[in-house]
Amino acid sequence: MSLIEPNAPSNTVVEMNQIVLPQHTNALGTAFGGTIMSWVDICAALCAQRHCRRAVVTASMDQLDFVMPVRQGQMVNLRGMVNFVGRTSMEVGVRVEAEDMLTGLRVHAASAYLTFVALDGEGKPCAVRALAPETGLEKQRCEEAQARRQQRLDLAAQRKRIAARHAP
Ligand SMILES: CC(C)(COP(=O)(O)OP(=O)(O)OC[C@H]1O[C@@H](n2cnc3c(N)ncnc32)[C@H](O)[C@@H]1OP(=O)(O)O)[C@@H](O)C(=O)NCCC(=O)NCCS
């Protein structure tokens, strides 16, 4: 395995399944948003590591919309893939689906985009190999991710300016 050659997004796919147990639920019997978020974070981190084979940290998670509640006893399927690679950062998209184990009905429950940064042995951001989208869909995801990256960095800079204004 070469860590210099560009890598196809399909090599970064990670699929994870979880069952929603009582300790994952709120008083309504549906999964805590934070629990789903932590599973999304883990799935996405593994995708990023599959690409760079380095330690990674989560730099940001974009808006996470919960479109359907996930109930106790359901299986949660998470599927992630690296969409775009910068110099040291990688955008990963994760789709979450919930499957009712009695009926087999499967619904889209949530989706999110996360950015990870690869770290060297001293904990500093380090360059990662390029991504080589192959299919039309992978190329489209890559272009869309590039636009999101710009918006994300603009927003981060704006937040930094606001935080500096409110600093004691
Ligand atoms: C993420 C982190 C390493 C970035 O450090 P930094 O000093 O800003 O590093 P740089 O300016 O060199 O940026 C490194 C990369 O991060 C990206 N980045 C920085 N802030 C970002 C943000 N808020 N959202 C998305 N990407 C971001 C930069 O665009 C750059 O990407 P590129 O190399 O592909 O162009 C640093 O902020 C950090 O350690 N944060 C804490 C991470 C953490 O604890 N996560 C939770 C637990 S894993």
The ligand as a Gaussian input file, in Angstrom:
#p B3LYP/6-31G(d) Opt

LIG

0 1
 C       -7.787000      21.123000      13.960000
 C       -6.438000      21.767000      14.313000
 C       -5.368000      20.682000      14.333000
 C       -6.117000      22.804000      13.251000
 O       -4.963000      23.450000      13.679000
 P       -4.473000      24.821000      13.018000
 O       -3.387000      25.364000      13.849000
 O       -5.660000      25.680000      12.675000
 O       -3.795000      24.266000      11.742000
 P       -3.706000      24.896000      10.307000
 O       -4.031000      26.354000      10.288000
 O       -2.380000      24.455000       9.765000
 O       -4.866000      24.147000       9.510000
 C       -4.783000      22.769000       9.290000
 C       -5.942000      22.354000       8.446000
 O       -7.127000      22.432000       9.208000
 C       -8.118000      23.108000       8.485000
 N       -8.984000      23.769000       9.463000
 C       -8.615000      24.585000      10.462000
 N       -9.715000      24.975000      11.155000
 C      -10.770000      24.388000      10.577000
 C      -12.182000      24.404000      10.826000
 N      -12.724000      25.089000      11.836000
 N      -12.971000      23.679000      10.022000
 C      -12.459000      22.963000       9.008000
 N      -11.138000      22.898000       8.723000
 C      -10.306000      23.610000       9.494000
 C       -7.344000      24.102000       7.621000
 O       -8.128000      24.510000       6.516000
 C       -6.172000      23.246000       7.222000
 O       -6.561000      22.403000       6.143000
 P       -5.603000      22.201000       4.839000
 O       -4.224000      21.880000       5.337000
 O       -6.218000      21.038000       4.126000
 O       -5.660000      23.466000       4.057000
 C       -6.478000      22.458000      15.731000
 O       -7.409000      23.529000      15.686000
 C       -6.876000      21.512000      16.825000
 O       -6.056000      20.745000      17.330000
 N       -8.155000      21.533000      17.264000
 C       -8.627000      20.625000      18.283000
 C       -9.017000      19.285000      17.679000
 C       -9.723000      18.407000      18.673000
 O       -9.356000      18.339000      19.823000
 N      -10.800000      17.729000      18.219000
 C      -11.655000      16.973000      19.064000
 C      -11.109000      15.699000      19.486000
 S      -10.473000      14.683000      18.196000

